[in-house]
Amino acid sequence: MSNRYFKLLMITGLLIYGTLTIFPFLWMLITSFKPVGDTFKLPPTLIPSLLLTDHPFLNFELVFQERNFLRYFINSCIVAILSALGQLFTCSLAGFAFARIKFPGKKIIYGALIATMFVPTEVTIIPEFFMMRFFGWLDTLLPLIIPSIMVGAFGTLMMTEYFKSVPRELEEAAFIDGARTFHIFYYIFLPAARPALASLFVVAFIHNWDELLRPVLYITNDDWKTLPQALMNFVSQFEAEWTLLLTGSFISTLPLLLVYLAAQKHVVQGFVHSGIKG
């Protein structure tokens, strides 16, 4: 097979794969601009018929005004942003310590921390629930933020491997110039780790944005519910409001796309240099 035909085959395969990947998102977008009766219309159409009426954003108005979606959206933003920023702080410090500082039991502690990645959340969620109840944090956003900040095994692994790739000559030169450990971390390692930090922020943001188990267990007050919980309100035991559900799903997915696109230049580079494959 010639190189030309091989490239053509690769491009065709990528186009097919890209179309299949993006189609569910396009279907959500199109359905959010359809009347309720057109969702299961046969044969299905790709025409957003509401755009041709006087109320093209009717479904969005219903979702935001009647279902309090703006409040849920703000709650999810608070949880995802604070959790992601908190992981950048704790995981970068832990990664620097494991990569560059010698202390007794480092390998054992690091191995135990990495081993927690293989423990499902469902195994530890019951004692975690009792802890949150003891602290009086139920029906607040704290149980959704604090555990994510304090337990970042993947982020620690990622930052540790990335910091190991930083040339030791930079650290030695700074040490000779009189820089202390914190200054070396802050002025040398953190600027060099921008791709890894951007990648970790995207991963942590997506994980906490999509979190459903903890919100369901910890939050019953409607004022503190997040978007995944709000989407569950569109589905009952006997029926589902599919048009509003897909409209809400589109709104929920949009921030994830924006965050990834904003950090896209750094994400691949961060995973490559950290030695972790996404």
Sequence and secondary structure as in RCSB ss.txt:
>XXXX:A:sequence
MSNRYFKLLMITGLLIYGTLTIFPFLWMLITSFKPVGDTFKLPPTLIPSLLLTDHPFLNFELVFQERNFLRYFIN
SCIVAILSALGQLFTCSLAGFAFARIKFPGKKIIYGALIATMFVPTEVTIIPEFFMMRFFGWLDTLLPLIIPSIM
VGAFGTLMMTEYFKSVPRELEEAAFIDGARTFHIFYYIFLPAARPALASLFVVAFIHNWDELLRPVLYITNDDWK
TLPQALMNFVSQFEAEWTLLLTGSFISTLPLLLVYLAAQKHVVQGFVHSGIKG
>XXXX:A:secstr
  HHHHHHHHHHHHHHHHHHHHHHHHHHHHHTTS GGGTT SS     GGGGSS TTHHHHIIIIIS HHHHHHH
HHHHHHHHHHHHHHHHHHHHHHHHH   TTHHHHHHHHHHGGGS HHHHHHHHHHHHHHHT TTSSHHHHHHHHH
  HHHHHHHHHHHHTS HHHHHHHHHTT  HHHHIIIIIHHHTHHHHHHHHHHHHHHHHS  HHHHHH  SGGG 
 HHHHHHTTB SS B HHHHHHHHHHHHHHHHHHHHHHHHHHHHHHHHHT   
